[in-house]
């Protein structure tokens, strides 16, 4: 798993450790905004570590509501792409994004997404 140089604060609560924070690298990936929908172009934003990391990044850096989560990714409008990259999301091609999501075991098939 490739990791970005920009560290994020991660809470260690719930892991039997103290309440202090430690620095951990972000592994949030974003593809190019080429996916058309409703007159806009969109990117996919994923984590190749955990959904929790993805939710934390989106809430802290982009302000996209949790209800926008698509089961294994967030759709990010073209106008927020540069903001996501500036906040530490790693730009990758769509194929690499999918391959890394699958390798991490975090990719959901459409039927599994519908069941959630």
C-alpha positions as CSV (number, residue, x, y, z in Angstrom):
1,X,0.0,0.0,0.0
2,X,1.4,3.3,-1.0
3,X,1.1,6.0,1.6
4,X,1.1,9.8,1.3
5,X,3.7,11.9,3.0
6,X,1.1,14.2,4.6
7,X,0.3,12.8,8.1
8,X,-3.1,12.8,9.6
9,X,-4.1,12.7,13.3
10,X,-5.6,9.3,14.2
11,X,-7.3,8.7,17.5
12,X,-6.2,5.5,19.3
13,X,-9.4,5.2,21.3
14,X,-11.0,1.8,21.5
15,X,-7.7,0.0,20.9
16,X,-6.7,-0.5,24.6
17,X,-4.2,2.4,24.3
18,X,-4.2,5.8,25.9
19,X,-6.2,8.8,24.7
20,X,-3.3,10.5,23.0
21,X,-3.1,10.8,19.2
22,X,-0.4,9.7,16.9
23,X,0.6,10.7,13.4
24,X,-0.3,8.2,10.7
25,X,-0.1,8.5,6.9
26,X,-3.2,9.0,4.8
27,X,-4.0,6.4,2.1
28,X,-7.0,8.1,0.5
29,X,-7.1,7.9,-3.3
30,X,-9.0,10.0,-5.9
31,X,-9.4,9.4,-9.6
32,X,-9.8,12.1,-12.2
33,X,-13.2,13.9,-12.5
34,X,-14.3,12.2,-15.7
35,X,-17.5,10.5,-14.6
36,X,-20.6,12.5,-15.9
37,X,-23.8,12.7,-13.9
38,X,-26.5,15.4,-13.8
39,X,-24.5,17.9,-15.9
40,X,-21.3,17.6,-13.7
41,X,-18.2,15.5,-13.7
42,X,-17.3,13.4,-10.7
43,X,-14.3,11.6,-9.1
44,X,-14.3,8.6,-6.8
45,X,-12.7,8.9,-3.4
46,X,-11.6,5.8,-1.6
47,X,-9.3,4.6,1.2
48,X,-7.1,1.5,0.7
49,X,-6.9,1.2,4.5
50,X,-10.4,1.4,6.0
51,X,-13.8,3.0,5.6
52,X,-13.3,4.8,8.9
53,X,-10.3,6.6,7.5
54,X,-12.3,7.6,4.4
55,X,-15.2,8.9,6.5
56,X,-12.8,10.9,8.7
57,X,-11.0,12.4,5.7
58,X,-14.2,13.4,3.9
59,X,-15.8,15.0,7.0
60,X,-12.7,16.9,8.1
61,X,-11.4,18.0,4.7
62,X,-14.3,18.1,2.3
63,X,-17.5,18.5,4.3
64,X,-19.4,15.9,2.3
65,X,-22.2,14.4,4.4
66,X,-21.9,10.7,5.5
67,X,-25.2,10.0,3.7
68,X,-23.3,10.5,0.4
69,X,-21.2,7.4,1.0
70,X,-21.7,4.9,-1.8
71,X,-20.9,1.7,0.1
72,X,-17.1,1.7,-0.7
73,X,-16.5,5.2,-2.0
74,X,-17.6,8.8,-2.1
75,X,-18.5,10.6,-5.3
76,X,-16.6,14.0,-5.4
77,X,-17.7,16.8,-7.7
78,X,-15.1,18.2,-10.0
79,X,-15.1,21.5,-8.1
80,X,-13.8,19.7,-4.9
81,X,-11.1,17.7,-6.7
82,X,-8.3,20.2,-6.1
83,X,-9.4,20.6,-2.5
84,X,-9.2,16.9,-1.9
85,X,-5.8,16.7,-3.5
86,X,-4.5,19.7,-1.5
87,X,-5.8,18.0,1.7
88,X,-3.8,14.9,1.0
89,X,-5.8,12.6,-1.4
90,X,-3.5,10.9,-3.8
91,X,-4.4,11.3,-7.5
92,X,-4.5,7.9,-9.3
93,X,-6.0,6.5,-12.4
94,X,-9.4,4.8,-12.2
95,X,-7.9,1.4,-12.8
96,X,-5.3,1.8,-10.0
97,X,-8.0,3.1,-7.7
98,X,-10.1,0.0,-8.3
99,X,-7.1,-2.4,-8.1
100,X,-6.0,-0.9,-4.7
101,X,-9.5,-0.9,-3.4
102,X,-9.9,-4.6,-4.4
103,X,-6.5,-5.5,-3.0
104,X,-7.4,-4.0,0.3
105,X,-10.6,-6.1,0.4
106,X,-12.8,-2.9,0.6
107,X,-14.5,-3.1,-2.8
108,X,-18.2,-3.9,-2.7
109,X,-20.0,-5.4,-5.6
110,X,-23.2,-3.6,-6.7
111,X,-25.5,-6.3,-5.2
112,X,-23.6,-6.1,-1.9
113,X,-23.9,-2.3,-1.9
114,X,-27.6,-2.5,-2.4
115,X,-27.9,-4.9,0.6
116,X,-26.3,-2.2,2.8
